[in-house]
């Protein structure tokens, strides 16, 4: 099996196919703009950036880097999702 990296959109396409889900109905929750948010947005996923670890220091400068929502922790996401 060929290795697939997150910065490659292929892993996201595989996930959609296996879940029998359209990208507009999918959410990518990630802590990295480059590996999580950018490729997911290119395919039409909804995106949530969890600002934690080294990823929290990313300086967003382009539209393609801008997540739909930003939370400071996974716990914040759970509260956000419940509401």
N, C-alpha and C positions, 0 to 999 in steps of 0.2 A: 504494500500500500504506500502510495506517495504521501510524504509529509505535507500538511497544509498549515499555513500560519495565519493568524488572525488578520494581519495586514493585507491578506489576500481575500478577496470577496468570496472565493470558492467555499470556504467553511460556512459562510452565512447561507449560501445557496443550498448547500447540502442540508443544513439544519431546516430550512424552509421545506425542502423536498421531503425529508423524513417526517416532518410534522404535518405535512399536507396543509401548509399555511401560506397565505399570501403575505408579502412583505408589509403591506399596509395594515395588517392585523397583528404584526409582530412587534415586540419591544426588545431592544438591546439595552441592557443595564450593564454599564462598565465603568471602570476607573481610569481608562486610558483613552484619550482623544484619538491618537493615531491608530491604535489597534482595534478599538471598539466602536467609537462614535463615527468616524469618517467612513469606514467601509459599510457600516450598517445604514447610514444615511444615504449613501450612493444607491443602495438597493431599495430604499423607501421604507425602512424600518422606522418606528418611533424610537427615540433615544433618550436615555436618562444617564447622566454623568454623575457618578458618585465621587465627589472630590475627597480623595483619601490617598495616602501613600505619596509616591513621587509624582503621580499623575495630577495631583492637586495644584502643582506649580505650572501646569501648562498655560501658556498665554495665548488665548484664542484671538486670532487675527483674521480668520477667513470665515465666510458663511458656512463652508463645508465642515468646519470644526465646531460649529455651534450646536449643542444638543437641544432637544425640545424642552427638557427639564434638567435642572441641576439640584442635587441634594448633597448634604455634607457627610452623610453616613448611610449605611444600609438601614439602620433603625429609622432614620428620617424618611427613607423610601417607603418603608412599611406603613408609617403614619400617613404619608402622602397617598399611597395606594388605597388605603382603607377609606379615605375621604373622597 
